[in-house]
Amino acid sequence: MSKFRKKKKGMPAVNTAALPDIVFMLLFFFMVTTTMRETSLKIENPSLPSATEIKKLEHKSLVSTIYVGKAKETDKYGTGYNRIQLNDKIATPEDVPAFILNARLDVSDGEVPFMTTSIKADKKSSVGTITDIRLKLRDVNALKISYSTNSGSDN
């Protein structure tokens, strides 16, 4: 009767044959869906003003961002908090209309009314500089303007 003796069964080993496939699928997914920063900041990270009433932008692909603040390379661009960055270069308010018109070339005609210009200005930036930018935006009929802020009331 020893022929039908029951064998002790333990937990079976975990099958890891599919593990490399899963890892590569996840890697491929994140490589495809991740977007990299398109511009490198030549302006120091602006300390944004704070606000209590904020709203998130919805169509980020239709947003053109203008940075205003202190340049990182003060020996090349000068000191002060009134330097303007458009894409990857330091510019003047006179360069803003060309920047907006180039951004309009990248979208379809139906999406142009939904385009927004976001101004990320340092707290210490001059109101005159921001006003100059707004006047140039008005010249090219870019009237949807968003001011980037920090949430909360901390200063």
Contacts in CASP RR format, 6 or more apart in sequence:
PFRMAT RR
TARGET T0000
AUTHOR 0000-0000-0000
METHOD contacts of the structure
MODEL  1
MSKFRKKKKGMPAVNTAALPDIVFMLLFFFMVTTTMRETSLKIENPSLPS
ATEIKKLEHKSLVSTIYVGKAKETDKYGTGYNRIQLNDKIATPEDVPAFI
LNARLDVSDGEVPFMTTSIKADKKSSVGTITDIRLKLRDVNALKISYSTN
SGSDN
38 87 0 8 1.000
39 65 0 8 1.000
39 85 0 8 1.000
39 87 0 8 1.000
39 88 0 8 1.000
40 88 0 8 1.000
41 67 0 8 1.000
41 72 0 8 1.000
41 85 0 8 1.000
42 71 0 8 1.000
42 72 0 8 1.000
42 73 0 8 1.000
42 77 0 8 1.000
42 83 0 8 1.000
42 85 0 8 1.000
42 88 0 8 1.000
42 89 0 8 1.000
42 90 0 8 1.000
43 67 0 8 1.000
43 68 0 8 1.000
43 69 0 8 1.000
43 70 0 8 1.000
43 71 0 8 1.000
43 72 0 8 1.000
43 83 0 8 1.000
43 85 0 8 1.000
43 90 0 8 1.000
43 122 0 8 1.000
44 69 0 8 1.000
44 70 0 8 1.000
44 71 0 8 1.000
44 72 0 8 1.000
44 122 0 8 1.000
46 67 0 8 1.000
46 68 0 8 1.000
46 69 0 8 1.000
46 120 0 8 1.000
46 121 0 8 1.000
46 122 0 8 1.000
46 123 0 8 1.000
46 125 0 8 1.000
47 122 0 8 1.000
47 123 0 8 1.000
47 124 0 8 1.000
48 120 0 8 1.000
48 121 0 8 1.000
48 122 0 8 1.000
48 123 0 8 1.000
48 148 0 8 1.000
48 149 0 8 1.000
48 150 0 8 1.000
49 121 0 8 1.000
49 123 0 8 1.000
49 147 0 8 1.000
49 149 0 8 1.000
49 150 0 8 1.000
50 149 0 8 1.000
50 150 0 8 1.000
50 151 0 8 1.000
50 152 0 8 1.000
50 153 0 8 1.000
50 154 0 8 1.000
50 155 0 8 1.000
51 149 0 8 1.000
51 150 0 8 1.000
51 151 0 8 1.000
51 152 0 8 1.000
52 151 0 8 1.000
52 152 0 8 1.000
52 153 0 8 1.000
54 149 0 8 1.000
54 151 0 8 1.000
57 63 0 8 1.000
57 116 0 8 1.000
57 118 0 8 1.000
57 146 0 8 1.000
59 114 0 8 1.000
59 116 0 8 1.000
61 107 0 8 1.000
62 107 0 8 1.000
62 111 0 8 1.000
62 114 0 8 1.000
62 115 0 8 1.000
62 116 0 8 1.000
63 115 0 8 1.000
63 116 0 8 1.000
63 117 0 8 1.000
63 118 0 8 1.000
63 146 0 8 1.000
64 99 0 8 1.000
64 100 0 8 1.000
64 103 0 8 1.000
64 115 0 8 1.000
64 116 0 8 1.000
64 117 0 8 1.000
64 118 0 8 1.000
65 117 0 8 1.000
65 118 0 8 1.000
65 119 0 8 1.000
65 120 0 8 1.000
66 84 0 8 1.000
66 85 0 8 1.000
66 86 0 8 1.000
66 96 0 8 1.000
66 99 0 8 1.000
66 117 0 8 1.000
66 118 0 8 1.000
66 119 0 8 1.000
66 120 0 8 1.000
66 133 0 8 1.000
67 84 0 8 1.000
67 85 0 8 1.000
67 120 0 8 1.000
67 121 0 8 1.000
68 81 0 8 1.000
68 82 0 8 1.000
68 83 0 8 1.000
68 84 0 8 1.000
68 85 0 8 1.000
68 119 0 8 1.000
68 120 0 8 1.000
68 121 0 8 1.000
68 122 0 8 1.000
68 125 0 8 1.000
68 129 0 8 1.000
68 130 0 8 1.000
68 133 0 8 1.000
69 80 0 8 1.000
69 81 0 8 1.000
69 82 0 8 1.000
69 83 0 8 1.000
69 84 0 8 1.000
69 121 0 8 1.000
69 122 0 8 1.000
69 124 0 8 1.000
69 125 0 8 1.000
70 79 0 8 1.000
70 80 0 8 1.000
70 81 0 8 1.000
70 83 0 8 1.000
70 122 0 8 1.000
70 124 0 8 1.000
71 77 0 8 1.000
71 78 0 8 1.000
71 79 0 8 1.000
71 80 0 8 1.000
71 83 0 8 1.000
71 90 0 8 1.000
74 80 0 8 1.000
77 83 0 8 1.000
77 90 0 8 1.000
81 122 0 8 1.000
81 124 0 8 1.000
81 125 0 8 1.000
81 126 0 8 1.000
82 125 0 8 1.000
82 126 0 8 1.000
82 129 0 8 1.000
83 90 0 8 1.000
84 90 0 8 1.000
84 91 0 8 1.000
84 92 0 8 1.000
84 93 0 8 1.000
84 95 0 8 1.000
84 96 0 8 1.000
84 129 0 8 1.000
84 133 0 8 1.000
85 91 0 8 1.000
86 95 0 8 1.000
86 96 0 8 1.000
86 99 0 8 1.000
87 99 0 8 1.000
91 99 0 8 1.000
93 129 0 8 1.000
93 132 0 8 1.000
93 133 0 8 1.000
93 135 0 8 1.000
93 136 0 8 1.000
94 136 0 8 1.000
96 133 0 8 1.000
96 136 0 8 1.000
96 137 0 8 1.000
96 140 0 8 1.000
97 136 0 8 1.000
97 137 0 8 1.000
97 139 0 8 1.000
97 140 0 8 1.000
100 117 0 8 1.000
100 137 0 8 1.000
100 140 0 8 1.000
100 142 0 8 1.000
101 140 0 8 1.000
103 115 0 8 1.000
104 112 0 8 1.000
104 115 0 8 1.000
107 115 0 8 1.000
114 144 0 8 1.000
115 142 0 8 1.000
115 144 0 8 1.000
116 144 0 8 1.000
116 145 0 8 1.000
116 146 0 8 1.000
117 137 0 8 1.000
117 142 0 8 1.000
117 144 0 8 1.000
117 145 0 8 1.000
117 146 0 8 1.000
118 145 0 8 1.000
118 146 0 8 1.000
118 147 0 8 1.000
118 148 0 8 1.000
119 130 0 8 1.000
119 133 0 8 1.000
119 145 0 8 1.000
119 146 0 8 1.000
119 147 0 8 1.000
119 148 0 8 1.000
120 148 0 8 1.000
121 129 0 8 1.000
121 130 0 8 1.000
121 147 0 8 1.000
121 148 0 8 1.000
134 145 0 8 1.000
137 143 0 8 1.000
137 145 0 8 1.000
END
